[in-house]
């Protein structure tokens, strides 16, 4: 796991980054809301901007709540990845707390969602 230089409340959300030859996976668990989304946004932008990273996978299978602030953090990271020529994938499995907000907002069709 790689340390990220962003302040996040560990009682509400856990964000971990692991780098491999295939890219970087950012695993998120807990609640992604207006209190925790800024920290997540910072983590994702830090990872996307690393020169040695071409693919970033955001694993949201451990997320129990995702609101508009969290969706905005994901959209910001997606835009930054596209601008940097990197691929950003979102893994959400069958987690309804993540799947429904992505579908309702249309971000499901914008992001590269993987199982």
Secondary structure, DSSP 8 states (H G I E B T S, - for coil): -B---S---TTTEEEEEEEETTEEEEEEEEEESTTTHHHHHHHHHHHHT-TT-SEEEEEEEEEEEE-HHHHHHHHHHHHHHHHTT-EEEEE-TT-HHHHHHHHHHTHHHHSEEE-
